[in-house]
């Protein structure tokens, strides 16, 4: 009776206050599609390298280098954006270049060097949008 009522009355009440900043909706939609595309692409990136004829050691080396590329390029893009006061332009440039380079990976599968260069360059540009994977 009374004991149960006091326990229930002490439970926190949950309110779901949802406020959507309408100016950020296009950016949120764009980031949704970027992350969704990456979730489809990156699990197969190393299979693409394997099909191109790279050895397991070479693929492992590339996988180890990719996070360091992001560690170096993320602050560099932040510096460039802050230095020139063009955060939106730098972000848009990075997104366009990363998407173009990642799509180009599918076209250069015969040339191992170009494949690796495009993959690492896509990480350089993509690091402004997402952490290295």
C-alpha contacts under 8 A as a table, 3 or more apart, distances in Angstrom:
res1	aa1	res2	aa2	distance
1	X	4	X	5.52
1	X	5	X	6.37
2	X	5	X	5.10
2	X	6	X	6.40
3	X	6	X	5.38
3	X	7	X	6.41
4	X	7	X	5.14
4	X	8	X	6.24
5	X	8	X	5.21
5	X	9	X	6.05
6	X	9	X	5.00
6	X	10	X	6.23
7	X	10	X	5.29
7	X	11	X	6.72
8	X	11	X	5.36
20	X	25	X	7.87
21	X	24	X	5.64
21	X	25	X	6.86
22	X	25	X	5.27
23	X	26	X	7.14
24	X	27	X	5.31
24	X	28	X	6.14
25	X	28	X	5.03
25	X	29	X	6.09
26	X	29	X	5.12
26	X	30	X	6.11
27	X	30	X	5.02
27	X	31	X	6.13
28	X	31	X	5.14
28	X	32	X	6.08
29	X	32	X	5.02
29	X	33	X	6.40
30	X	33	X	5.24
30	X	34	X	6.22
31	X	34	X	4.91
31	X	35	X	6.08
32	X	35	X	5.40
32	X	36	X	6.04
33	X	36	X	4.95
33	X	37	X	5.96
34	X	37	X	5.22
34	X	38	X	6.20
35	X	38	X	5.01
35	X	39	X	6.11
36	X	39	X	5.12
36	X	40	X	6.56
37	X	40	X	5.25
37	X	41	X	6.16
38	X	41	X	4.92
38	X	42	X	5.67
39	X	42	X	6.01
39	X	43	X	6.97
40	X	43	X	6.61
40	X	44	X	7.58
41	X	44	X	5.64
41	X	45	X	6.29
42	X	45	X	4.85
42	X	46	X	7.63
42	X	133	X	7.87
43	X	46	X	7.14
43	X	47	X	7.96
44	X	47	X	5.05
44	X	48	X	6.29
45	X	48	X	5.16
45	X	49	X	6.50
46	X	49	X	4.90
46	X	50	X	6.11
46	X	59	X	6.76
47	X	50	X	4.88
47	X	51	X	6.07
48	X	51	X	5.10
48	X	52	X	6.20
48	X	109	X	7.22
49	X	52	X	5.01
49	X	53	X	6.67
49	X	54	X	5.82
49	X	59	X	6.87
49	X	109	X	7.74
49	X	112	X	7.72
49	X	115	X	7.59
50	X	53	X	5.27
50	X	54	X	5.19
50	X	55	X	6.77
50	X	56	X	7.59
50	X	59	X	7.42
51	X	54	X	7.37
51	X	109	X	7.94
52	X	109	X	5.66
52	X	110	X	6.07
52	X	111	X	7.44
52	X	112	X	6.21
53	X	112	X	7.47
54	X	58	X	6.00
54	X	59	X	6.43
54	X	112	X	7.31
55	X	58	X	5.19
55	X	59	X	6.23
56	X	59	X	5.10
56	X	60	X	6.00
57	X	60	X	5.06
57	X	61	X	6.10
58	X	61	X	5.06
58	X	62	X	6.24
59	X	62	X	5.10
59	X	63	X	6.12
60	X	63	X	4.95
60	X	64	X	6.15
61	X	64	X	5.05
61	X	65	X	6.18
62	X	65	X	5.07
62	X	66	X	6.20
62	X	116	X	7.78
63	X	66	X	5.52
63	X	67	X	7.71
64	X	67	X	6.59
64	X	68	X	7.62
65	X	68	X	5.41
65	X	69	X	6.37
66	X	69	X	5.11
66	X	70	X	6.54
66	X	120	X	6.64
66	X	123	X	6.88
66	X	132	X	6.63
66	X	133	X	7.41
67	X	70	X	5.10
67	X	71	X	6.20
67	X	132	X	5.14
67	X	133	X	6.75
68	X	71	X	4.87
68	X	72	X	6.22
69	X	72	X	5.39
69	X	73	X	6.02
69	X	120	X	7.34
69	X	123	X	6.80
69	X	124	X	6.23
69	X	132	X	7.85
70	X	73	X	5.08
70	X	74	X	5.66
70	X	123	X	6.41
70	X	124	X	6.14
70	X	127	X	5.32
70	X	131	X	6.73
70	X	132	X	5.30
71	X	74	X	5.79
71	X	75	X	7.30
71	X	132	X	7.84
72	X	75	X	6.32
72	X	76	X	6.61
73	X	76	X	4.87
73	X	77	X	6.07
73	X	124	X	5.66
73	X	125	X	7.80
73	X	127	X	6.61
73	X	128	X	7.68
74	X	77	X	5.39
74	X	78	X	6.34
74	X	124	X	7.80
74	X	127	X	5.50
74	X	128	X	5.56
75	X	78	X	4.90
75	X	79	X	6.04
76	X	79	X	5.07
76	X	80	X	6.25
77	X	80	X	5.05
77	X	81	X	6.06
77	X	90	X	7.50
77	X	128	X	6.35
78	X	81	X	5.13
78	X	82	X	6.08
78	X	128	X	7.66
79	X	82	X	5.18
79	X	83	X	5.78
80	X	83	X	5.10
80	X	84	X	6.20
80	X	90	X	7.78
81	X	84	X	5.59
81	X	85	X	5.63
81	X	86	X	5.13
81	X	87	X	4.69
81	X	90	X	5.89
82	X	85	X	4.89
82	X	86	X	6.82
82	X	87	X	6.71
83	X	86	X	8.00
86	X	89	X	5.30
86	X	90	X	6.07
87	X	90	X	5.28
87	X	91	X	6.07
88	X	91	X	5.10
88	X	92	X	6.05
89	X	92	X	5.12
89	X	93	X	6.02
90	X	93	X	5.06
90	X	94	X	6.07
91	X	94	X	5.12
91	X	95	X	6.19
91	X	128	X	6.61
91	X	129	X	7.15
92	X	95	X	5.13
92	X	96	X	6.15
93	X	96	X	5.26
93	X	97	X	6.07
94	X	97	X	5.18
94	X	98	X	5.90
94	X	125	X	4.78
94	X	126	X	6.22
94	X	128	X	6.53
94	X	129	X	7.54
95	X	98	X	5.18
95	X	99	X	6.04
95	X	125	X	6.96
95	X	126	X	6.45
95	X	128	X	7.97
95	X	129	X	7.02
96	X	99	X	5.33
96	X	100	X	6.06
97	X	100	X	5.10
97	X	101	X	6.00
97	X	122	X	7.14
97	X	125	X	6.30
97	X	126	X	7.93
98	X	101	X	5.19
98	X	102	X	6.02
98	X	121	X	7.63
98	X	122	X	4.60
98	X	123	X	7.16
98	X	124	X	7.92
98	X	125	X	5.15
98	X	126	X	5.07
99	X	102	X	5.15
99	X	103	X	6.10
99	X	122	X	7.49
100	X	103	X	5.23
100	X	104	X	6.07
101	X	104	X	4.88
101	X	105	X	6.40
101	X	118	X	5.78
101	X	119	X	7.23
101	X	121	X	7.25
101	X	122	X	5.40
102	X	105	X	5.22
102	X	106	X	7.51
102	X	118	X	7.19
102	X	119	X	6.81
102	X	122	X	6.05
103	X	106	X	5.80
103	X	107	X	7.44
104	X	107	X	5.12
104	X	108	X	6.47
104	X	118	X	7.40
105	X	108	X	5.47
105	X	109	X	6.53
105	X	115	X	5.90
105	X	118	X	6.41
105	X	119	X	6.92
106	X	109	X	6.01
108	X	111	X	5.70
108	X	112	X	7.86
108	X	114	X	6.58
108	X	115	X	5.87
109	X	112	X	6.75
109	X	115	X	6.16
111	X	114	X	5.51
111	X	115	X	6.15
112	X	115	X	5.03
112	X	116	X	6.29
113	X	116	X	5.28
113	X	117	X	6.12
114	X	117	X	4.98
114	X	118	X	5.89
115	X	118	X	5.25
115	X	119	X	6.12
116	X	119	X	5.07
116	X	120	X	6.17
117	X	120	X	5.28
117	X	121	X	5.98
118	X	121	X	5.04
118	X	122	X	5.91
119	X	122	X	5.12
119	X	123	X	6.40
120	X	123	X	4.98
120	X	124	X	6.34
121	X	124	X	4.88
121	X	125	X	6.35
122	X	125	X	5.26
122	X	126	X	5.63
123	X	126	X	4.84
123	X	127	X	5.70
123	X	132	X	6.79
124	X	127	X	5.60
124	X	128	X	7.77
125	X	128	X	6.15
125	X	129	X	7.99
126	X	129	X	5.47
126	X	130	X	6.14
126	X	131	X	7.91
126	X	132	X	7.90
127	X	130	X	5.05
127	X	131	X	5.44
127	X	132	X	6.05
128	X	131	X	7.69
